[in-house]
Amino acid sequence: METEKTDIVIAGTGASGLFAALHLPRDKRVLMITKDEVENSDSFLAQGGICVLHDKDDYDSFMEDTLKAGHYENRRESVDIMIRSSRPVINELIGYGVDFARKADGSLDYTREGCHSRARILFHEDITGKEITSHLLAAVRQLPNVTIRDFTTMVDIVTDGNRCLGIIARDSQGRYRAIQADETILASGGVGGLYDHSTNFPHLTGDALAIAMRHGVELEHIDYVQIHPTSLYSKKPGRSFLISESVRGEGAKLRGKDGQRFANEVLPRDLMTAEIRKQMKKDDRPFVWLDMTVLGEDVIKHHFPHIYERCLEDGIDATKDWVPVTPAQHYFMGGIHVDKYSQTTMDHLYAVGETSCNGVHGRNRLASNSLLESLVFGKRAAQHIVETEKQPQQVVSAADFAKACAPSESFICSHEDTLAEEYRCHVLGEMERERECDEQRNHEIAG
C-alpha cells in the first residue's frame, strides 16, 4: 500500500469541511477527499436558508425555538455558541461573495420557517446551500496549500492507541493509499444513502460512523434521524426532491384529499411529519396536497424558481396546481460525539457537519440551523487545531505509521468485497439498537 504525508486530511467537501479548510493556516498542507463528485454533497442541496441572530433582542427567542424544536434535549452550550457566532459567519459568507436576498433599500431580507417565532433566515432564491457552498468551494480552490481529490473514499482511520494518525482511502481505480496526517477531520455527511426514500445523495451512507465504532470512538444519539415532511411525491426513481419548509413559512397550505387544511403548516418537522402521515392514512393514499397557489405567481417564480421548475418536470404548475408531497428521510441529528471544539473522543480526530453530534439540534433540528451549525463548528475545529499546534506534539515516524497501518490493511484486505455492506449493516444495526434502548427508557419513565 502506498503512503503519503500531509498536515491535515479532511474527509468530505461539503460546507463544514470547506469552511474548516478556509480557516486553517496557509503554511499547512491540507488534503480534502470526497467519495463522489466534489459538488455532490448535501450542502449543495439545502434550499430554505441559513439562520442568523437577527438582532440582540432575538437571542432568547432563537435559543427557545432551537430548544423547543429539539425537545429540550439539546446541549445549551453548543446552541449558545452557534447563535453568538452566527452574525460573524454571515459576514464572512458575504465577504466570499454569497448573494443573500435583499430588500429594495439594500438591507438583508429575512424569511421564516416552521417553529421559528420570527423571521431570522437569510436565503438565496430556493438554492441557498448551492449559493453558499459553491462560493466556499471556489475560495478553497484558490488556496495553494489545499488539494482536493474526488471519487476517493475513506475506508478506515489509522490509529495508535487513542490517537488518530490519518486515514486509508480508496481511489476510483480501487487502489488503496495510507494518508498520514497530524490532524484528521471527518466531514463526510449523513446517512441518507441507507434509506430507500431520502432527499440526500445516495452515496452518503454513514461510513465514518462505522469506522468510528470499529475504533471505539464515541457516538451520540445515532437513532435521531429527521424525516422532512414535504418531498415531492413522484414515481420517478432516485433521490427525493425536497419542497423547502420556507414554502410553508411563506404561507403555503397543506390540504387533504377533501381539499381542507388539516394542520398548522409551521409545526416542528417531526410533528408536521406525524400530521401528514396521519392524514395520508385517513385518505388512504401516499401523499397530501401542498397548495402553493396562495403565494401568488410572483413569489413562486422569484423566491422558489427551482422548485417551480422541478414540479413542471412532473407536469405540475405550482402557480395553478396543488403539489403532491410526502415525507422522506432528510437529516441526521446524531453522529460522532464531539465537544464544543468539534473534538471526538479520540486524540487528533475531529468531526464536523452532519457526521458529528455536538448537541445543537437535540432530538429534532430546527429549520435552517444545519448550514449555520456546520459552518460554526467547522471553523471551531480549524481554530482548535491552530491553538493546540502550539503544544508539544509527539512525532510519528514513517516506520511508526507503517506499523500502525498494518492492522487496518489486514482488515481491509480480508473484507474488501464486503466492506461497504458490512459498514452499512453495522450503522443500521446500531441505530436500531439505540432506538430500542430509547423506547425502553421512555417506557420505564412512563412507568
C-alpha positions as CSV (number, residue, x, y, z in Angstrom):
1,M,0.0,0.0,0.0
2,E,1.3,3.4,-1.0
3,T,1.6,6.1,1.7
4,E,1.8,9.9,1.7
5,K,2.1,12.6,4.3
6,T,0.1,15.7,4.8
7,D,-0.5,18.0,7.7
8,I,-4.3,17.8,7.8
9,V,-6.7,15.5,6.0
10,I,-10.4,16.3,5.6
11,A,-12.8,13.6,4.5
12,G,-15.6,15.5,2.8
13,T,-16.1,18.6,0.7
14,G,-19.4,20.0,2.0
15,A,-19.8,23.3,3.8
16,S,-18.3,22.2,7.1
17,G,-15.2,20.7,5.6
18,L,-14.7,23.7,3.2
19,F,-15.1,26.3,5.9
20,A,-12.6,24.4,8.1
21,A,-10.1,24.4,5.3
22,L,-10.5,28.1,4.8
23,H,-9.6,28.7,8.5
24,L,-6.5,26.5,8.6
25,P,-3.1,28.1,8.4
26,R,-1.8,28.7,4.8
27,D,1.5,27.0,5.7
28,K,-0.2,23.7,6.4
29,R,-0.7,21.1,3.7
30,V,-4.4,20.2,3.6
31,L,-5.8,17.2,1.6
32,M,-9.5,17.0,1.1
33,I,-11.1,13.9,-0.3
34,T,-14.7,13.2,-1.4
35,K,-16.5,10.0,-2.2
36,D,-18.2,11.3,-5.3
37,E,-18.0,14.5,-7.4
38,V,-16.9,17.5,-5.4
39,E,-20.3,19.2,-5.9
40,N,-22.3,16.1,-4.8
41,S,-22.6,17.0,-1.1
42,D,-25.9,17.6,0.6
43,S,-24.7,21.1,1.4
44,F,-25.4,22.0,-2.2
45,L,-28.9,20.7,-1.8
46,A,-30.0,22.9,1.1
47,Q,-32.9,25.0,-0.1
48,G,-34.5,27.2,2.6
49,G,-31.8,29.3,4.1
50,I,-29.4,29.9,7.0
51,C,-30.4,31.2,10.4
52,V,-28.8,34.2,12.0
53,L,-29.3,36.1,15.2
54,H,-31.5,38.9,13.8
55,D,-30.6,41.4,16.5
56,K,-29.6,41.4,20.2
57,D,-33.2,41.1,21.2
58,D,-33.6,37.9,19.2
59,Y,-31.3,35.8,21.4
60,D,-33.8,34.4,23.8
61,S,-36.4,33.5,21.1
62,F,-33.7,32.0,18.9
63,M,-32.5,29.8,21.8
64,E,-36.0,28.8,22.8
65,D,-37.0,28.0,19.2
66,T,-34.0,25.7,18.8
67,L,-34.5,24.0,22.2
68,K,-38.3,23.6,21.6
69,A,-37.7,22.0,18.2
70,G,-35.1,19.7,19.7
71,H,-37.5,18.6,22.5
72,Y,-35.1,20.3,25.0
73,E,-32.5,17.5,24.5
74,N,-30.0,20.0,23.0
75,R,-26.7,20.9,24.6
76,R,-27.4,24.5,25.6
77,E,-23.7,25.5,25.5
78,S,-23.5,24.4,21.8
79,V,-26.6,26.3,20.9
80,D,-25.3,29.4,22.6
81,I,-22.0,29.1,20.7
82,M,-23.9,28.7,17.4
83,I,-26.2,31.7,18.0
84,R,-23.5,34.1,19.1
85,S,-21.2,33.0,16.2
86,S,-23.9,33.4,13.6
87,R,-23.5,37.1,12.5
88,P,-19.7,36.9,12.1
89,V,-20.2,33.7,10.0
90,I,-22.8,35.5,7.8
91,N,-20.4,38.4,7.4
92,E,-17.7,36.0,6.2
93,L,-20.0,34.5,3.7
94,I,-20.9,37.8,2.3
95,G,-17.2,38.5,2.1
96,Y,-16.8,35.4,-0.1
97,G,-19.5,36.7,-2.4
98,V,-22.6,34.9,-1.2
99,D,-25.6,36.9,-2.5
100,F,-28.3,36.8,0.1
101,A,-31.7,38.2,-0.9
102,R,-32.1,41.9,-0.1
103,K,-35.0,44.4,0.1
104,A,-35.4,47.3,-2.2
105,D,-33.4,49.5,0.2
106,G,-30.4,47.1,0.1
107,S,-30.9,45.6,3.6
108,L,-30.9,41.9,4.1
109,D,-34.2,40.2,3.6
110,Y,-35.3,37.6,6.2
111,T,-37.8,34.8,5.9
112,R,-39.4,32.4,8.4
113,E,-39.8,28.7,8.6
114,G,-41.5,26.1,10.8
115,C,-41.1,26.5,14.6
116,H,-39.4,29.9,14.2
117,S,-41.1,32.6,16.3
118,R,-39.9,35.3,13.9
119,A,-38.2,35.8,10.6
120,R,-34.4,35.2,11.0
121,I,-33.5,33.2,7.9
122,L,-31.3,34.5,5.1
123,F,-31.8,33.0,1.7
124,H,-30.8,33.0,-2.0
125,E,-33.9,32.1,-4.0
126,D,-34.5,28.4,-3.1
127,I,-30.9,27.2,-3.6
128,T,-29.2,28.8,-0.5
129,G,-27.0,25.7,0.0
130,K,-25.7,25.8,-3.5
131,E,-25.1,29.6,-3.3
132,I,-23.1,29.2,-0.1
133,T,-21.2,26.0,-0.8
134,S,-20.2,26.9,-4.3
135,H,-18.6,30.2,-3.1
136,L,-16.8,28.4,-0.3
137,L,-15.5,25.8,-2.8
138,A,-14.3,28.5,-5.2
139,A,-12.4,30.1,-2.3
140,V,-10.8,26.8,-1.3
141,R,-9.8,26.0,-4.9
142,Q,-7.8,29.3,-4.9
143,L,-5.7,28.1,-1.9
144,P,-2.3,26.8,-2.9
145,N,-2.0,24.7,0.2
146,V,-5.2,22.7,-0.4
147,T,-5.5,19.7,-2.7
148,I,-8.9,18.2,-3.5
149,R,-9.4,14.6,-4.7
150,D,-12.8,13.4,-5.9
151,F,-14.0,9.8,-6.2
152,T,-11.8,8.9,-3.2
153,T,-13.4,7.0,-0.3
154,M,-12.2,6.8,3.2
155,V,-12.3,3.2,4.2
156,D,-10.6,3.4,7.6
157,I,-8.7,5.5,10.0
158,V,-5.2,4.7,11.2
159,T,-4.7,4.7,14.9
160,D,-2.1,4.2,17.6
161,G,-3.9,3.6,20.9
162,N,-6.4,6.5,21.2
163,R,-4.5,8.7,18.7
164,C,-5.6,9.1,15.1
165,L,-2.6,9.2,12.7
166,G,-4.6,9.6,9.4
167,I,-6.8,7.5,7.1
168,I,-6.8,4.8,4.5
169,A,-8.6,5.8,1.3
170,R,-9.5,4.0,-1.9
171,D,-9.5,5.8,-5.3
172,S,-11.8,5.3,-8.3
173,Q,-9.4,2.6,-9.6
174,G,-9.7,0.6,-6.5
175,R,-6.2,1.4,-5.3
176,Y,-5.6,1.9,-1.6
177,R,-3.4,4.6,-0.1
178,A,-2.5,5.3,3.5
179,I,-2.5,9.1,4.3
180,Q,-0.6,10.1,7.3
181,A,-1.8,13.4,8.9
182,D,-1.2,15.3,12.1
183,E,-4.9,16.1,12.3
184,T,-7.9,14.4,10.7
185,I,-11.3,16.0,10.2
186,L,-14.3,13.8,9.4
187,A,-16.8,15.9,7.4
188,S,-18.4,13.1,5.4
189,G,-22.1,13.9,5.7
190,G,-25.1,12.0,6.9
191,V,-26.9,8.7,6.4
192,G,-29.5,9.3,3.7
193,G,-28.0,6.6,1.4
194,L,-29.1,4.0,4.0
195,Y,-32.8,4.8,3.2
196,D,-35.0,3.9,0.2
197,H,-36.6,7.4,0.2
198,S,-34.3,10.3,1.1
199,T,-33.6,13.8,0.0
200,N,-29.8,13.0,0.4
201,F,-27.3,11.9,-2.2
202,P,-27.3,8.0,-2.2
203,H,-23.5,7.7,-1.7
204,L,-23.8,9.2,1.8
205,T,-24.0,6.0,3.8
206,G,-22.6,6.8,7.2
207,D,-19.2,5.2,6.6
208,A,-17.5,7.5,9.2
209,L,-19.9,6.2,11.9
210,A,-19.0,2.6,11.1
211,I,-15.3,3.4,11.2
212,A,-15.7,5.3,14.5
213,M,-17.5,2.3,16.0
214,R,-14.7,0.0,14.9
215,H,-12.1,2.1,16.7
216,G,-14.1,2.8,19.9
217,V,-14.9,6.4,19.1
218,E,-18.0,7.5,21.0
219,L,-21.2,8.1,19.1
220,E,-24.2,10.1,20.3
221,H,-28.0,9.8,19.5
222,I,-27.3,7.7,16.5
223,D,-31.1,7.0,16.2
224,Y,-32.0,10.6,15.9
225,V,-33.0,10.9,12.3
226,Q,-35.2,13.6,10.9
227,I,-37.9,13.0,8.3
228,H,-38.7,16.0,6.2
229,P,-42.5,16.4,5.9
230,T,-42.6,17.6,2.3
231,S,-40.7,16.0,-0.5
232,L,-42.3,15.9,-4.0
233,Y,-44.3,12.7,-4.4
234,S,-43.1,11.2,-7.7
235,K,-43.0,7.8,-9.3
236,K,-39.6,8.7,-10.8
237,P,-36.7,6.7,-9.3
238,G,-33.8,8.3,-7.5
239,R,-33.3,10.9,-4.8
240,S,-36.4,12.5,-3.4
241,F,-36.8,16.2,-4.3
242,L,-37.3,18.4,-1.2
243,I,-40.0,21.1,-1.2
244,S,-38.5,23.6,1.2
245,E,-40.1,24.3,4.6
246,S,-39.8,28.0,3.6
247,V,-42.6,27.5,1.2
248,R,-44.9,26.8,4.1
249,G,-43.2,29.5,6.1
250,E,-44.2,32.0,3.4
251,G,-47.9,30.8,3.6
252,A,-48.4,27.7,1.5
253,K,-51.2,25.4,2.8
254,L,-51.4,21.6,3.4
255,R,-54.6,20.0,2.3
256,G,-56.1,16.5,2.5
257,K,-58.0,14.6,-0.2
258,D,-61.1,16.6,0.6
259,G,-59.2,19.9,-0.1
260,Q,-59.4,21.0,3.5
261,R,-56.5,22.1,5.7
262,F,-55.6,19.5,8.4
263,A,-52.7,21.0,10.4
264,N,-50.7,24.1,11.3
265,E,-48.2,24.3,8.5
266,V,-45.3,25.6,10.6
267,L,-45.1,22.9,13.2
268,P,-41.7,21.4,14.0
269,R,-40.7,18.9,11.4
270,D,-41.3,15.7,13.4
271,L,-44.8,16.9,14.5
272,M,-45.6,18.0,10.9
273,T,-44.5,14.7,9.6
274,A,-46.8,12.9,12.1
275,E,-49.7,15.0,11.0
276,I,-49.1,14.4,7.3
277,R,-48.8,10.6,7.9
278,K,-52.0,10.6,9.9
279,Q,-53.8,12.4,7.0
280,M,-52.3,10.1,4.4
281,K,-53.6,7.1,6.4
282,K,-57.0,8.7,6.7
283,D,-57.1,9.5,2.9
284,D,-55.6,6.0,2.1
285,R,-53.1,7.4,-0.4
286,P,-49.3,8.1,-0.3
287,F,-49.4,11.9,-0.4
288,V,-51.2,15.0,0.7
289,W,-51.5,18.3,-1.2
290,L,-49.3,21.4,-0.8
291,D,-51.2,24.4,-2.1
292,M,-48.6,27.0,-3.2
293,T,-51.1,28.9,-5.4
294,V,-51.9,31.1,-2.4
295,L,-48.4,32.6,-2.6
296,G,-49.1,34.1,-6.0
297,E,-47.2,33.6,-9.2
298,D,-44.6,36.3,-8.5
299,V,-43.4,34.8,-5.2
300,I,-43.4,31.3,-6.6
301,K,-41.3,32.2,-9.7
302,H,-38.9,34.5,-7.9
303,H,-38.5,33.1,-4.4
304,F,-38.9,29.4,-5.4
305,P,-37.9,29.2,-9.1
306,H,-36.1,25.9,-8.9
307,I,-39.0,24.2,-7.0
308,Y,-41.3,25.6,-9.6
309,E,-39.2,24.2,-12.5
310,R,-38.8,20.8,-10.9
311,C,-42.5,20.5,-10.4
312,L,-43.0,21.4,-14.1
313,E,-40.9,18.3,-14.9
314,D,-43.6,16.2,-13.4
315,G,-46.3,18.1,-15.2
316,I,-47.3,20.2,-12.2
317,D,-47.6,24.0,-12.5
318,A,-47.3,25.2,-8.9
319,T,-48.9,28.6,-9.8
320,K,-52.1,26.8,-10.7
321,D,-51.9,23.2,-9.4
322,W,-51.6,21.7,-5.9
323,V,-48.4,19.8,-5.4
324,P,-48.4,16.2,-4.1
325,V,-45.9,15.9,-1.2
326,T,-44.9,13.0,1.1
327,P,-42.3,12.6,4.0
328,A,-38.8,11.4,3.2
329,Q,-35.6,11.0,5.3
330,H,-33.7,14.3,5.3
331,Y,-31.3,14.9,8.1
332,F,-29.2,13.1,10.8
333,M,-29.1,14.8,14.2
334,G,-27.0,12.1,15.8
335,G,-23.4,11.2,14.9
336,I,-19.9,11.1,16.2
337,H,-19.9,12.7,19.7
338,V,-17.8,15.9,19.7
339,D,-17.2,18.7,22.2
340,K,-17.6,22.4,21.7
341,Y,-14.3,22.4,19.7
342,S,-15.5,19.6,17.4
343,Q,-13.1,17.1,19.0
344,T,-14.1,13.5,19.1
345,T,-13.1,11.2,22.0
346,M,-10.0,10.2,20.0
347,D,-7.0,12.5,20.0
348,H,-6.3,14.4,16.8
349,L,-9.6,13.3,15.3
350,Y,-12.4,15.9,14.7
351,A,-15.9,15.5,13.2
352,V,-18.0,18.3,11.8
353,G,-21.2,18.8,9.9
354,E,-23.8,16.1,9.7
355,T,-21.2,13.5,10.6
356,S,-20.9,14.9,14.1
357,C,-23.2,15.4,17.1
358,N,-22.3,18.5,19.0
359,G,-25.8,18.6,20.6
360,V,-27.1,21.7,18.8
361,H,-30.1,20.0,17.3
362,G,-31.3,17.7,20.1
363,R,-33.9,15.2,19.0
364,N,-35.2,17.3,16.1
365,R,-33.4,20.0,14.1
366,L,-34.9,23.5,13.8
367,A,-35.3,24.5,10.1
368,S,-32.3,26.3,8.6
369,N,-30.0,25.6,11.5
370,S,-28.0,23.0,9.7
371,L,-25.8,25.2,7.4
372,L,-25.1,27.6,10.3
373,E,-24.2,24.8,12.7
374,S,-21.9,23.2,10.1
375,L,-20.1,26.4,9.4
376,V,-19.7,27.5,13.1
377,F,-18.3,24.2,14.2
378,G,-16.2,23.5,11.1
379,K,-14.5,26.8,11.8
380,R,-14.1,25.9,15.5
381,A,-12.3,22.7,14.6
382,A,-9.8,24.6,12.5
383,Q,-9.3,27.2,15.2
384,H,-8.7,24.4,17.8
385,I,-6.1,22.8,15.6
386,V,-4.3,26.1,15.3
387,E,-4.4,26.6,19.1
388,T,-3.2,23.1,20.0
389,E,-0.4,23.2,17.5
390,K,1.5,25.4,20.0
391,Q,1.6,22.5,22.4
392,P,4.4,19.9,22.2
393,Q,3.5,17.1,19.8
394,Q,4.8,13.6,19.6
395,V,6.5,13.0,16.2
396,V,5.3,9.9,14.3
397,S,8.0,8.4,12.1
398,A,7.3,6.8,8.7
399,A,8.1,3.5,10.3
400,D,5.7,4.0,13.2
401,F,3.0,5.0,10.8
402,A,3.6,1.9,8.6
403,K,3.3,-0.3,11.7
404,A,0.1,1.4,12.7
405,C,-1.3,0.8,9.2
406,A,-0.8,-2.9,9.4
407,P,-4.0,-3.9,11.4
408,S,-6.2,-1.7,9.1
409,E,-4.5,-3.0,6.0
410,S,-5.1,-6.6,7.1
411,F,-8.7,-5.8,8.0
412,I,-9.4,-4.2,4.6
413,C,-7.8,-7.0,2.6
414,S,-9.9,-9.6,4.4
415,H,-13.1,-7.7,4.0
416,E,-12.5,-6.0,0.7
417,D,-15.5,-7.4,-1.2
418,T,-18.0,-6.9,1.7
419,L,-16.7,-3.8,3.4
420,A,-19.3,-1.4,2.2
421,E,-22.2,-3.7,3.1
422,E,-20.6,-4.5,6.5
423,Y,-20.3,-0.8,7.3
424,R,-23.9,-0.3,6.2
425,C,-25.2,-3.1,8.4
426,H,-23.2,-2.0,11.4
427,V,-24.6,1.5,11.2
428,L,-28.2,0.3,10.7
429,G,-27.8,-2.2,13.5
430,E,-26.5,0.3,15.9
431,M,-29.3,2.8,15.0
432,E,-31.9,0.1,15.7
433,R,-30.2,-0.9,19.0
434,E,-30.2,2.8,20.1
435,R,-33.9,3.1,19.1
436,E,-34.9,0.1,21.1
437,C,-32.9,1.5,24.1
438,D,-34.7,4.8,23.8
439,E,-38.1,3.1,23.6
440,Q,-37.3,1.1,26.7
441,R,-36.2,4.2,28.6
442,N,-39.4,6.0,27.6
443,H,-41.4,3.0,28.7
444,E,-39.7,3.0,32.1
445,I,-40.2,6.7,32.5
446,A,-43.9,6.4,31.6
447,G,-44.0,3.7,34.2
